């Protein structure tokens, strides 16, 4: 393997020379390609020679399960599958201890007592299954028990008690993120400390060991059914594919196995935002924590604008790594760091690039730990704040023509690729099977023909009760509008027209399409409109129309006003149950409207909700305050809103 590693380094050096010399490229491109193929075949052969059955790491597991069953009073059986799967001997050593710890957790926390299992209809004997297999260049080992599953509410409570999360953060944490809390050091769900569990150490060591080997850990669970821990580790740790990145005028090698995607920060695309001093990347409606590599390593600042963000997945969650620029991808030979550098958790080794430069290999797991991802609420979570500028994110697509079309991303429930062969037509309406029912399809253009074979792109919208699929020709991108949305007279199907990355796009009014999918939609929404009469006050016509659609989809009767005078006129014509008012733009008259609601007796029964672009510390403490982009939060605030306290009551 050492000889093959030197061959790979020499191949990389030749490739670099040929890449920089056009004359050589013409003559050597063919022979170099053949040399690369031979080196790859030889590398693969030597790698397979080094492989050992992963079952050699399982030799002690059957006895471990028997002993645990006896000590805990729980009859258990162990099922092993894929023991013959070959892995590098280094990988065998890397997974031995993590497997032992996972088995102990399954026995202690997962498998129920015999009486409990019998009451829930399960066999008295619990089962722990260990399965291994190869997926591409990775070895995947899954450990699963048929026990009670992770108690996610308890995990949230323990995280709050330990100070890892606030109560609001814990309650808002998605289930998959809550399950990853088991990898937090010091967090345990055991009621008492025993010889087997309860100290809060173990699963964090599992994650650290696997990440140190260049792998990742995933967890899946279902209440009362199972818990599955999946370890994904490279087949070999000697030669890996890496992307060369630059930060602070230094180059580093980033293992490709952890890279999900690369996002450029230039132009009108994704950008870095700041929340309580933390850098966050807005990506398709999500906020991901971002670590600036140059800043983290102390190698000098990169420019404030531009650069790239590599979105990395390390099993515990996803985060962004900001770098100045990207280089070539190479198969690199991993050289271990000297013992005295072992404390540097940001690096897993060093390598020699094709141009002869020595660079350090970044450790995504170590970088994630420095970012303290497990305690970062923004990791993979729904974006809680709006961007600084009121330029909503749009889903951009095409219909039958070349004109770009768009819808506000906040209104999109899902993107699907339906099987065109499954589309059926009844009474002139198209439907597809969807989540146990039928989803009506509406073409985005009346003259657009849906596909008869292959995948049909579909944008799914739902109001919680009824759903509709908008059939389009092609999904293009997610982008922010460059400026304001200008109304288009005579086009009731459009909210307006805007520029998206310098190109005109029609912004659709989805409320015009819903009746085409559900003839009874308007009637049913009117019936459900008993949820409340809402007056929406916003000077921005785009946000006014967009939020009106959201509120109508939530079952509310909605009237809109552009400012204080307009709102007062509408309230004089007919009172409203709730007034939702924009507090950012002075022309919306938010302060005057609130003062009117609080002082005039005839509005004593009218509640108010403040709409903002960003949650602010100086928000009115007497009002529910939500961001314009938080669709579910707005509906919840309207449901819970109560009349504002009058000045007399406040006195």
Backbone torsions as a table, in degrees:
resi	resn	phi	psi	omega
1	UNK	NA	-36.8	177.7
2	UNK	-62.0	-40.2	179.4
3	UNK	-66.8	-42.8	177.6
4	UNK	-62.6	-37.6	178.0
5	UNK	-61.2	-41.5	177.4
6	UNK	-65.6	-37.2	177.5
7	UNK	-62.7	-42.3	178.8
8	UNK	-62.8	-41.7	178.1
9	UNK	-61.6	-43.1	-179.9
10	UNK	-65.4	-41.3	176.6
11	UNK	-59.0	-42.9	179.2
12	UNK	-63.7	-38.0	178.5
13	UNK	-64.8	-43.5	178.1
14	UNK	-62.8	-42.3	179.9
15	UNK	-62.1	-37.8	179.2
16	UNK	-66.8	-40.5	178.8
17	UNK	-63.8	-45.8	-179.1
18	UNK	-64.9	-36.4	-179.0
19	UNK	-64.8	-32.2	-176.6
20	UNK	-91.8	-8.7	-177.2
21	UNK	-123.4	108.2	-175.9
22	UNK	-64.4	-36.7	-179.4
23	UNK	-65.4	-43.6	178.3
24	UNK	-66.3	-34.6	-177.5
25	UNK	-59.0	-40.4	-178.4
26	UNK	-63.7	-36.3	-175.2
27	UNK	-90.7	-30.9	-171.6
28	UNK	-105.7	-2.8	-176.2
29	UNK	-59.7	-44.4	-179.5
30	UNK	-65.9	-54.5	178.5
31	UNK	-59.4	-36.6	179.8
32	UNK	-66.4	-38.4	176.8
33	UNK	-62.3	-40.1	178.3
34	UNK	-67.3	-41.4	177.9
35	UNK	-61.2	-41.2	178.9
36	UNK	-62.2	-40.3	179.4
37	UNK	-64.9	-42.9	179.5
38	UNK	-64.3	-43.1	179.7
39	UNK	-62.5	-39.5	179.7
40	UNK	-66.1	-41.1	179.0
41	UNK	-65.7	-41.9	179.4
42	UNK	-66.2	-41.1	177.5
43	UNK	-60.8	-43.6	-179.7
44	UNK	-64.0	-41.3	-179.8
45	UNK	-64.6	-45.1	179.9
46	UNK	-66.2	-38.8	178.6
47	UNK	-60.1	-43.3	-179.7
48	UNK	-67.9	-30.5	177.1
49	UNK	-64.9	-32.5	-179.2
50	UNK	-79.9	-10.3	-173.8
51	UNK	-69.3	144.5	173.3
52	UNK	-124.6	151.6	175.7
53	UNK	-60.6	132.2	179.9
54	UNK	-63.9	-18.8	178.0
55	UNK	-61.5	-19.4	177.6
56	UNK	-65.9	-21.7	175.8
57	UNK	-84.7	-6.5	-177.4
58	UNK	-102.4	0.5	-169.7
59	UNK	-55.1	-36.4	-175.5
60	UNK	-94.0	-1.8	-175.7
61	UNK	-67.4	-42.2	179.6
62	UNK	-57.4	-43.7	179.2
63	UNK	-67.4	-37.7	178.5
64	UNK	-58.9	-44.2	-179.5
65	UNK	-66.1	-40.8	178.3
66	UNK	-61.3	-45.2	-178.9
67	UNK	-65.1	-42.0	179.4
68	UNK	-64.3	-41.1	178.1
69	UNK	-60.6	-40.7	179.1
70	UNK	-68.6	-44.6	-177.2
71	UNK	-67.2	-35.7	-176.1
72	UNK	-93.6	-7.7	-178.2
73	UNK	70.2	32.1	-179.6
74	UNK	-125.2	113.3	175.1
75	UNK	-65.3	127.9	-177.2
76	UNK	-138.1	150.8	173.3
77	UNK	-125.6	150.9	-178.8
78	UNK	-112.4	128.5	176.8
79	UNK	-112.6	123.8	-179.8
80	UNK	-113.8	132.6	-179.2
81	UNK	-141.0	132.5	177.9
82	UNK	86.6	23.3	-177.2
83	UNK	-63.3	-22.5	-178.2
84	UNK	-83.2	-3.7	179.2
85	UNK	-59.7	128.0	-176.4
86	UNK	-85.7	136.0	175.7
87	UNK	-138.3	159.1	176.2
88	UNK	-60.3	143.8	-177.3
89	UNK	-61.0	-29.5	175.6
90	UNK	-64.5	-35.8	179.9
91	UNK	-68.9	-38.5	177.9
92	UNK	-55.7	-45.5	179.4
93	UNK	-67.9	-34.3	-176.9
94	UNK	-68.9	-30.0	-175.3
95	UNK	-97.4	-9.1	-174.7
96	UNK	-59.7	-54.8	-178.1
97	UNK	-68.4	-43.4	176.4
98	UNK	-56.8	-40.3	179.3
99	UNK	-62.1	-42.4	179.6
100	UNK	-60.3	-44.9	-178.1
101	UNK	-67.0	-39.0	179.4
102	UNK	-64.7	-41.7	178.4
103	UNK	-60.6	-42.3	179.1
104	UNK	-62.0	-39.9	178.1
105	UNK	-66.8	-40.1	178.0
106	UNK	-60.1	-44.4	-178.1
107	UNK	-67.8	-42.6	-174.5
108	UNK	-78.8	-48.0	-173.6
109	UNK	-98.1	-29.5	-172.1
110	UNK	-88.9	-59.7	-176.0
111	UNK	-67.7	128.3	-179.8
112	UNK	-81.3	168.3	173.2
113	UNK	-66.0	152.5	-176.5
114	UNK	-53.6	-43.8	-178.0
115	UNK	-63.4	-39.0	179.1
116	UNK	-65.7	-40.8	180.0
117	UNK	-64.1	-41.4	-179.3
118	UNK	-65.7	-39.4	178.9
119	UNK	-64.5	-31.5	-179.0
120	UNK	-90.5	7.3	176.5
121	UNK	83.1	14.5	178.7
122	UNK	-97.2	158.3	173.5
123	UNK	-63.8	152.6	-177.0
124	UNK	-62.3	-33.4	-178.3
125	UNK	-88.1	123.5	176.7
126	UNK	-79.0	157.1	-177.7
127	UNK	-123.7	131.1	171.0
128	UNK	-116.9	122.3	-177.5
129	UNK	-112.9	134.2	175.4
130	UNK	-120.1	120.5	-177.2
131	UNK	-128.3	142.7	-179.9
132	UNK	-131.6	149.3	177.0
133	UNK	-166.3	165.6	-179.8
134	UNK	-104.4	131.3	174.5
135	UNK	-125.1	105.2	-176.6
136	UNK	62.3	-125.5	-179.7
137	UNK	-96.5	15.2	-179.1
138	UNK	-116.6	152.6	168.5
139	UNK	-103.6	129.1	-177.8
140	UNK	-115.3	122.8	178.4
141	UNK	-118.7	121.5	-179.4
142	UNK	-113.1	131.4	175.5
143	UNK	-116.2	122.4	-174.2
144	UNK	-133.3	137.6	172.1
145	UNK	-118.3	155.7	-179.9
146	UNK	-99.9	38.6	-175.4
147	UNK	-90.2	-147.2	-170.5
148	UNK	-82.5	-11.9	-176.4
149	UNK	80.8	168.1	179.9
150	UNK	-73.7	137.6	175.9
151	UNK	-86.8	90.1	-173.9
152	UNK	-64.6	-41.8	175.4
153	UNK	-59.1	-39.1	178.6
154	UNK	-66.5	-40.0	177.5
155	UNK	-60.0	-42.8	178.5
156	UNK	-61.9	-44.5	-179.6
157	UNK	-62.2	-43.0	-179.3
158	UNK	-65.9	-36.2	178.5
159	UNK	-65.2	-37.3	177.1
160	UNK	-67.9	-44.9	-178.9
161	UNK	-62.8	-33.5	-179.7
162	UNK	-82.2	-6.6	178.6
163	UNK	84.5	10.2	179.6
164	UNK	-74.5	-34.1	-177.1
165	UNK	-136.9	155.1	169.7
166	UNK	-81.0	168.3	-179.9
167	UNK	-61.8	-43.6	-179.7
168	UNK	-64.9	-41.1	179.0
169	UNK	-63.7	-42.4	-179.3
170	UNK	-65.2	-42.6	-179.3
171	UNK	-66.3	-31.3	-179.2
172	UNK	-88.1	-1.5	-176.7
173	UNK	-73.2	125.7	176.4
174	UNK	-59.9	157.6	-175.6
175	UNK	-60.1	-39.6	-178.9
176	UNK	-66.9	-34.8	176.3
177	UNK	-71.6	-36.6	177.3
178	UNK	-63.3	-38.2	178.9
179	UNK	-63.2	-31.7	-179.4
180	UNK	-73.0	-8.1	177.2
181	UNK	-62.7	-20.0	179.5
182	UNK	-64.2	-16.4	179.2
183	UNK	-88.8	2.2	177.3
184	UNK	-78.0	130.0	177.2
185	UNK	-64.3	136.8	177.6
186	UNK	86.9	0.4	-178.7
187	UNK	-102.9	122.3	179.4
188	UNK	-138.1	146.3	176.2
189	UNK	-102.7	3.9	178.2
190	UNK	-69.4	140.5	-179.4
191	UNK	-75.7	-25.5	-178.7
192	UNK	-147.0	152.7	177.7
193	UNK	-77.4	127.0	177.4
194	UNK	-127.3	-176.8	177.7
195	UNK	-70.3	-16.2	-175.6
196	UNK	-101.1	-38.5	-173.5
197	UNK	-156.3	177.3	173.5
198	UNK	110.7	-2.0	-177.3
199	UNK	-94.6	-9.2	179.4
200	UNK	77.5	14.9	174.0
201	UNK	-120.1	148.3	179.7
202	UNK	140.1	-70.1	-176.4
203	UNK	-70.6	-29.4	175.0
204	UNK	-68.1	-33.8	176.4
205	UNK	-69.7	-37.3	176.0
206	UNK	-57.4	-50.8	-178.5
207	UNK	-61.8	-42.4	-177.9
208	UNK	-64.6	-43.5	-178.8
209	UNK	-65.8	-42.5	-179.0
210	UNK	-67.8	-41.4	178.7
211	UNK	-66.2	-33.7	177.5
212	UNK	-64.3	-26.3	177.6
213	UNK	-89.1	10.3	178.5
214	UNK	83.5	14.2	-177.1
215	UNK	-108.7	-168.0	180.0
216	UNK	-145.0	161.0	-179.7
217	UNK	-123.4	133.7	177.6
218	UNK	-123.4	153.0	179.0
219	UNK	-134.5	136.2	174.5
220	UNK	-129.4	147.6	-179.9
221	UNK	-154.8	154.9	173.8
222	UNK	-140.8	130.3	-175.8
223	UNK	-58.8	126.7	177.7
224	UNK	74.9	5.9	-173.7
225	UNK	-124.0	-57.9	-174.0
226	UNK	-165.5	164.2	165.4
227	UNK	-134.7	131.8	-178.0
228	UNK	-126.3	123.6	174.6
229	UNK	-107.8	125.4	-177.1
230	UNK	-116.9	123.4	176.2
231	UNK	-101.3	128.9	178.0
232	UNK	-121.8	116.0	-174.7
233	UNK	-132.2	141.2	177.3
234	UNK	-56.3	144.5	-179.0
235	UNK	-59.7	-36.3	177.0
236	UNK	-136.5	148.4	-178.8
237	UNK	-105.2	4.9	-175.0
238	UNK	-88.6	-42.9	-178.9
239	UNK	-129.3	123.8	-177.9
240	UNK	-132.9	155.4	174.5
241	UNK	-81.2	136.7	-176.5
242	UNK	-142.6	153.8	174.3
243	UNK	-106.3	129.4	179.0
244	UNK	-83.9	125.5	179.6
245	UNK	-122.3	158.0	-179.7
246	UNK	-122.4	136.6	176.5
247	UNK	-148.2	130.0	-179.8
248	UNK	58.0	34.3	-179.8
249	UNK	65.6	18.4	173.0
250	UNK	-117.2	149.5	178.2
251	UNK	-104.8	146.8	178.9
252	UNK	-139.2	156.2	176.4
253	UNK	-102.3	127.1	-179.3
254	UNK	-113.9	115.2	-179.2
255	UNK	-55.3	131.2	-175.6
256	UNK	-71.4	-23.4	-176.8
257	UNK	-60.2	-25.7	-178.2
258	UNK	-92.4	-8.7	-174.6
259	UNK	-84.1	124.1	176.5
260	UNK	-90.3	-46.1	179.1
261	UNK	-163.8	166.1	177.3
262	UNK	-116.8	131.0	-178.7
263	UNK	-118.7	125.1	175.8
264	UNK	-85.7	143.3	-176.4
265	UNK	-99.6	2.0	-178.8
266	UNK	-85.3	164.7	175.4
267	UNK	72.3	-151.8	-176.0
268	UNK	-95.4	19.8	-176.6
269	UNK	-87.7	-145.8	-176.6
270	UNK	-63.9	153.7	-178.1
271	UNK	-145.3	165.5	179.6
272	UNK	-89.3	133.5	175.8
273	UNK	-119.3	165.8	-179.4
274	UNK	-121.4	132.3	176.5
275	UNK	-137.0	113.4	-177.5
276	UNK	53.1	38.8	177.5
277	UNK	84.7	-8.4	-178.9
278	UNK	-93.8	140.7	178.0
279	UNK	-83.4	133.6	-178.3
280	UNK	-133.8	143.8	177.5
281	UNK	-107.5	122.4	174.5
282	UNK	-83.7	118.2	-175.4
283	UNK	-137.7	106.6	178.1
284	UNK	49.6	51.5	176.1
285	UNK	82.4	0.0	178.8
286	UNK	-112.0	156.3	171.6
287	UNK	-114.5	118.7	178.6
288	UNK	-108.3	137.0	175.1
289	UNK	-64.4	143.0	-176.5
290	UNK	-123.0	133.6	175.2
291	UNK	-109.8	120.8	176.6
292	UNK	-80.1	115.4	-172.1
293	UNK	-63.4	-44.7	-179.2
294	UNK	-62.0	-42.4	-179.8
295	UNK	-67.8	-41.3	-177.7
296	UNK	-66.4	-35.5	-177.7
297	UNK	-92.0	-6.6	179.5
298	UNK	66.8	36.8	-177.9
299	UNK	-106.9	21.9	176.9
300	UNK	103.3	146.9	-178.0
301	UNK	-75.4	145.8	170.8
302	UNK	-93.0	164.8	178.6
303	UNK	-55.7	147.8	-178.9
304	UNK	-64.5	-31.7	-177.5
305	UNK	-111.4	157.2	175.7
306	UNK	81.7	-166.2	-176.5
307	UNK	87.6	-167.9	-177.7
308	UNK	-135.8	158.3	173.0
309	UNK	-123.2	121.7	173.5
310	UNK	-89.5	118.3	177.7
311	UNK	-83.3	117.7	-174.8
312	UNK	-111.6	143.0	175.7
313	UNK	-118.0	118.0	-178.2
314	UNK	-116.7	22.7	177.8
315	UNK	86.0	-46.8	177.4
316	UNK	-72.9	-18.7	-178.1
317	UNK	156.7	-175.3	-179.5
318	UNK	-112.8	148.9	174.2
319	UNK	-151.4	166.2	-179.9
320	UNK	-105.5	138.8	176.0
321	UNK	-113.3	112.2	-177.2
322	UNK	-85.9	129.8	178.6
323	UNK	-131.6	163.2	-177.6
324	UNK	-76.7	-39.8	-177.7
325	UNK	-159.5	167.7	-179.9
326	UNK	-112.1	145.7	176.0
327	UNK	-111.3	-147.6	-179.0
328	UNK	-84.8	162.9	169.3
329	UNK	-97.2	138.5	-178.0
330	UNK	-142.8	152.6	165.3
331	UNK	-81.2	117.9	-175.6
332	UNK	-110.1	151.2	176.2
333	UNK	-95.8	121.5	-175.6
334	UNK	-81.9	120.1	174.7
335	UNK	-107.7	127.8	-178.4
336	UNK	-66.3	150.7	175.7
337	UNK	-74.4	155.1	175.0
338	UNK	-62.6	151.5	-175.2
339	UNK	-56.0	-37.4	-176.6
340	UNK	-72.9	-9.1	177.0
341	UNK	-102.9	6.9	-175.8
342	UNK	-63.5	-20.1	-178.8
343	UNK	-78.0	-7.8	-178.6
344	UNK	-82.1	95.0	-173.5
345	UNK	-72.1	-12.0	-179.7
346	UNK	-76.7	-14.1	-174.3
347	UNK	-125.3	144.7	177.9
348	UNK	-110.7	-6.6	-179.6
349	UNK	165.9	-164.8	177.9
350	UNK	-137.6	167.3	179.3
351	UNK	-155.0	169.5	176.5
352	UNK	-113.6	123.1	179.7
353	UNK	-80.8	174.3	-177.2
354	UNK	-62.5	-27.4	179.5
355	UNK	-87.7	7.6	177.9
356	UNK	90.7	-3.1	-179.1
357	UNK	-74.6	142.5	173.8
358	UNK	-95.6	124.7	-179.2
359	UNK	-130.2	158.0	177.2
360	UNK	-88.0	145.9	178.5
361	UNK	-96.0	123.6	-179.2
362	UNK	-74.2	144.4	176.7
363	UNK	-106.5	103.7	-178.1
364	UNK	-57.3	-38.0	178.9
365	UNK	-64.0	-42.2	178.1
366	UNK	-65.6	-39.2	177.2
367	UNK	-64.3	-38.7	178.4
368	UNK	-63.7	-40.2	179.7
369	UNK	-65.6	-35.3	178.0
370	UNK	-68.4	-26.3	178.0
371	UNK	-83.5	-11.9	-177.7
372	UNK	56.1	53.1	-174.6
373	UNK	-60.3	-40.2	-172.5
374	UNK	-61.7	-23.0	179.0
375	UNK	-99.9	6.9	-178.0
376	UNK	-94.4	113.8	-175.4
377	UNK	-63.2	-25.8	-173.1
378	UNK	-77.8	-10.3	-173.6
379	UNK	-66.5	106.4	175.7
380	UNK	69.0	14.4	-174.1
381	UNK	-99.9	160.9	177.9
382	UNK	-61.3	135.1	-176.1
383	UNK	-59.8	122.5	-178.1
384	UNK	-88.3	-11.6	-177.2
385	UNK	-130.8	161.0	179.0
386	UNK	-92.4	161.6	176.7
387	UNK	-67.2	164.2	-176.7
388	UNK	-62.2	-40.1	-179.6
389	UNK	-96.8	145.0	-178.6
390	UNK	-81.4	68.0	176.4
391	UNK	-122.8	97.1	-172.6
392	UNK	-65.5	151.7	175.1
393	UNK	-75.5	137.6	-178.5
394	UNK	-121.5	142.1	168.6
395	UNK	-89.6	119.4	-173.7
396	UNK	-103.9	136.6	-178.0
397	UNK	-152.9	178.2	178.8
398	UNK	-123.6	150.9	174.1
399	UNK	-108.5	-134.0	-177.1
400	UNK	-76.3	-23.9	-179.3
401	UNK	-106.9	-169.6	-177.8
402	UNK	-89.3	-10.8	-179.0
403	UNK	-67.4	133.9	176.9
404	UNK	-72.3	143.4	175.7
405	UNK	-124.1	158.4	-176.9
406	UNK	-152.6	155.9	171.4
407	UNK	-135.4	150.4	175.7
408	UNK	-58.5	130.1	-176.3
409	UNK	-61.7	-28.6	-178.5
410	UNK	-64.8	-20.7	-178.2
411	UNK	-89.6	-9.6	-175.3
412	UNK	-84.5	126.5	177.4
413	UNK	-85.5	-47.3	-178.6
414	UNK	-154.3	159.4	168.1
415	UNK	-112.5	129.6	-177.6
416	UNK	-128.8	156.3	168.6
417	UNK	-116.9	97.2	-177.0
418	UNK	-79.3	148.7	174.4
419	UNK	-75.1	115.6	-176.2
420	UNK	-59.1	-29.8	-179.9
421	UNK	-68.1	-18.5	-178.2
422	UNK	-89.4	-4.4	179.4
423	UNK	-72.4	127.5	177.8
424	UNK	-119.9	153.6	-177.1
425	UNK	-119.1	126.8	177.2
426	UNK	-134.0	122.7	179.2
427	UNK	53.0	39.0	176.7
428	UNK	78.8	6.2	179.3
429	UNK	-116.1	138.8	-178.6
430	UNK	-93.6	142.1	176.3
431	UNK	-140.7	157.6	172.7
432	UNK	-135.1	151.5	173.9
433	UNK	-64.6	133.9	-176.1
434	UNK	-153.4	113.4	174.6
435	UNK	50.6	50.4	175.7
436	UNK	81.0	4.4	178.7
437	UNK	-142.1	-161.6	178.4
438	UNK	-114.5	132.3	179.3
439	UNK	-106.0	117.5	177.0
440	UNK	-68.6	139.1	179.7
441	UNK	-110.7	137.6	176.3
442	UNK	-126.3	125.4	176.9
443	UNK	-68.9	142.8	-176.8
444	UNK	-65.9	-30.7	173.8
445	UNK	-118.6	140.7	-177.8
446	UNK	-63.0	-27.1	-179.9
447	UNK	-94.1	5.6	-179.4
448	UNK	-81.5	133.5	178.1
449	UNK	-97.9	127.8	176.6
450	UNK	-71.0	153.9	-177.6
451	UNK	-68.8	147.1	178.1
452	UNK	-98.0	-12.5	178.7
453	UNK	-150.2	153.4	179.0
454	UNK	82.8	-170.5	-178.1
455	UNK	-78.8	137.2	175.8
456	UNK	-110.1	113.1	178.3
457	UNK	-63.5	133.8	-177.5
458	UNK	-136.3	132.9	172.5
459	UNK	-102.6	122.6	-175.5
460	UNK	-98.7	129.9	174.2
461	UNK	-118.9	145.6	178.9
462	UNK	-146.6	148.1	175.0
463	UNK	-107.0	12.6	-178.4
464	UNK	98.6	-27.2	178.3
465	UNK	-116.4	-51.2	179.6
466	UNK	-106.9	145.3	179.0
467	UNK	-126.8	155.6	179.8
468	UNK	-144.0	141.8	174.7
469	UNK	-107.4	128.2	177.3
470	UNK	-99.2	111.2	-179.2
471	UNK	-80.6	126.4	-178.4
472	UNK	-126.4	166.2	-179.8
473	UNK	-79.9	-37.6	-175.3
474	UNK	-162.1	133.2	170.6
475	UNK	-82.6	124.8	-174.2
476	UNK	-96.2	-55.5	-172.0
477	UNK	-173.4	172.5	167.5
478	UNK	-114.0	126.9	-176.2
479	UNK	-151.6	163.1	176.1
480	UNK	-90.8	145.1	173.9
481	UNK	-63.8	139.6	-178.8
482	UNK	-71.7	-25.9	-177.4
483	UNK	-160.0	-152.9	-176.8
484	UNK	-71.5	156.5	174.9
485	UNK	-94.8	115.5	-176.2
486	UNK	-91.3	130.8	178.7
487	UNK	-60.1	150.6	176.8
488	UNK	-119.4	105.6	-178.0
489	UNK	-58.9	142.1	177.0
490	UNK	77.8	8.1	178.9
491	UNK	-122.2	84.0	-179.3
492	UNK	-67.3	-15.4	179.5
493	UNK	-83.0	-1.4	-177.3
494	UNK	-120.0	138.9	165.7
495	UNK	-73.8	-26.4	179.2
496	UNK	157.0	-161.8	-179.1
497	UNK	-132.4	142.2	-178.9
498	UNK	-146.1	167.4	173.2
499	UNK	-93.0	132.8	176.0
500	UNK	-124.4	109.6	-176.2
501	UNK	52.9	43.7	174.3
502	UNK	83.5	-0.4	-178.9
503	UNK	-118.6	141.5	179.7
504	UNK	-69.2	141.9	178.8
505	UNK	-140.4	139.7	175.8
506	UNK	-85.5	124.4	179.1
507	UNK	-95.6	112.8	-172.0
508	UNK	-76.4	148.5	170.7
509	UNK	-99.0	103.0	-173.8
510	UNK	-64.0	-26.0	179.8
511	UNK	-62.9	-19.1	176.8
512	UNK	-78.2	-22.5	-177.5
513	UNK	-91.7	-27.9	-174.8
514	UNK	-57.7	-43.5	179.2
515	UNK	-63.4	-24.5	178.0
516	UNK	-69.6	-30.0	179.2
517	UNK	-85.3	-39.0	-179.2
518	UNK	-127.7	106.2	-179.2
519	UNK	-60.3	-28.2	-178.3
520	UNK	-94.9	10.7	-174.7
521	UNK	-60.1	-48.0	-177.5
522	UNK	-61.6	-41.9	-179.3
523	UNK	-65.5	-45.0	-178.4
524	UNK	-66.0	-36.6	177.9
525	UNK	-67.1	-35.4	178.0
526	UNK	-64.4	-39.6	178.0
527	UNK	-65.0	-42.2	-179.4
528	UNK	-76.8	-7.5	-179.3
529	UNK	-64.3	-6.4	176.1
530	UNK	-61.7	-7.1	178.4
531	UNK	-61.2	-25.7	177.3
532	UNK	153.8	155.6	176.7
533	UNK	-101.5	116.6	-173.2
534	UNK	-116.3	133.7	170.6
535	UNK	-104.6	117.7	-178.1
536	UNK	-100.7	121.6	-177.2
537	UNK	-115.9	113.5	179.3
538	UNK	-154.4	130.0	-178.8
539	UNK	-74.6	-20.1	-178.6
540	UNK	-85.5	115.7	-175.3
541	UNK	-63.7	-32.5	-179.1
542	UNK	-65.3	-51.0	-179.7
543	UNK	-66.0	-33.9	179.4
544	UNK	-62.5	-46.8	-179.9
545	UNK	-69.6	-40.2	-178.2
546	UNK	-64.4	-46.8	-178.4
547	UNK	-69.3	-31.5	176.4
548	UNK	-61.2	-40.3	177.7
549	UNK	-62.9	-42.8	179.5
550	UNK	-61.9	-44.3	-177.3
551	UNK	-68.5	-39.2	177.7
552	UNK	-64.9	-39.2	177.4
553	UNK	-64.4	-24.6	177.2
554	UNK	-86.1	4.8	175.2
555	UNK	93.3	12.5	-178.2
556	UNK	-96.7	148.1	167.2
557	UNK	-82.6	130.3	-169.9
558	UNK	-126.7	133.0	166.2
559	UNK	-121.3	152.4	-176.9
560	UNK	-123.8	148.4	177.5
561	UNK	-138.7	149.1	-177.5
562	UNK	-95.0	-8.4	-178.6
563	UNK	-174.4	-174.7	-174.6
564	UNK	-62.0	-45.4	-177.5
565	UNK	-64.4	-43.1	178.4
566	UNK	-62.9	-41.6	180.0
567	UNK	-64.0	-43.0	180.0
568	UNK	-62.3	-39.6	179.0
569	UNK	-63.0	-45.0	-178.3
570	UNK	-67.4	-39.0	178.1
571	UNK	-67.0	-32.7	176.2
572	UNK	-67.0	-34.9	178.0
573	UNK	-70.6	-41.3	179.1
574	UNK	-158.1	127.4	179.5
575	UNK	-63.5	160.9	176.6
576	UNK	-119.7	151.3	175.1
577	UNK	-69.9	-39.5	-176.9
578	UNK	-142.3	142.2	172.9
579	UNK	-112.2	120.8	174.8
580	UNK	-102.8	116.6	-169.6
581	UNK	-126.0	136.9	177.5
582	UNK	-73.1	126.7	-177.5
583	UNK	-102.2	-1.3	-176.0
584	UNK	-87.3	-46.7	-174.5
585	UNK	-89.8	123.3	179.8
586	UNK	-58.0	-31.8	-177.0
587	UNK	-69.6	-13.9	175.5
588	UNK	-74.4	-18.4	177.8
589	UNK	68.9	34.7	-175.2
590	UNK	-59.6	-45.6	-177.4
591	UNK	-65.7	-39.9	-179.8
592	UNK	-66.9	-37.8	-179.8
593	UNK	-65.8	-42.4	179.2
594	UNK	-64.0	-41.5	177.8
595	UNK	-61.5	-38.9	178.8
596	UNK	-65.5	-43.1	-179.5
597	UNK	-64.9	-32.1	-174.9
598	UNK	-85.4	-20.3	-173.2
599	UNK	-108.3	-30.4	-176.2
600	UNK	-85.4	124.3	-176.0
601	UNK	-58.1	-33.5	-174.6
602	UNK	-69.5	-12.0	177.9
603	UNK	-105.5	18.0	-176.3
604	UNK	-62.5	-27.2	-178.7
605	UNK	-95.2	9.3	-178.2
606	UNK	-98.5	125.1	177.9
607	UNK	-86.3	166.4	-179.7
608	UNK	-139.0	145.5	174.9
609	UNK	-130.8	131.4	-179.9
610	UNK	-91.3	131.1	177.1
611	UNK	-105.2	130.6	-178.6
612	UNK	-136.9	161.8	174.2
613	UNK	-81.3	-33.1	176.9
614	UNK	-136.1	141.8	173.4
615	UNK	-66.3	131.2	-174.4
616	UNK	-121.2	149.9	179.7
617	UNK	-68.9	-24.2	-176.6
618	UNK	-95.4	18.8	-179.9
619	UNK	-64.1	152.4	-179.2
620	UNK	-62.0	117.3	-176.0
621	UNK	-66.2	-18.8	-178.8
622	UNK	-87.3	2.7	-175.4
623	UNK	-125.6	145.1	164.8
624	UNK	-64.9	135.0	-176.0
625	UNK	-128.4	119.0	-178.5
626	UNK	-131.8	157.7	177.5
627	UNK	-84.7	153.3	-177.1
628	UNK	-64.6	-21.8	-176.1
629	UNK	-94.0	-4.2	-178.0
630	UNK	-92.1	85.8	-174.7
631	UNK	-59.9	-51.8	-178.1
632	UNK	-66.9	-36.0	178.9
633	UNK	-65.0	-37.9	179.2
634	UNK	-65.4	-45.0	179.7
635	UNK	-64.1	-39.5	178.9
636	UNK	-66.1	-39.3	-179.8
637	UNK	-65.5	-38.4	178.6
638	UNK	-66.5	-36.7	179.5
639	UNK	-67.4	-35.1	-174.6
640	UNK	-95.9	-5.7	-173.7
641	UNK	-64.1	143.7	176.2
642	UNK	-124.7	159.3	-179.0
643	UNK	-57.0	142.0	-179.1
644	UNK	-67.6	148.0	178.4
645	UNK	-66.7	136.0	178.1
646	UNK	-76.1	162.4	178.8
647	UNK	-63.2	-31.5	179.1
648	UNK	-65.9	-45.1	178.9
649	UNK	-62.9	-40.7	-178.4
650	UNK	-63.7	-37.2	178.3
651	UNK	-66.9	NA	NA
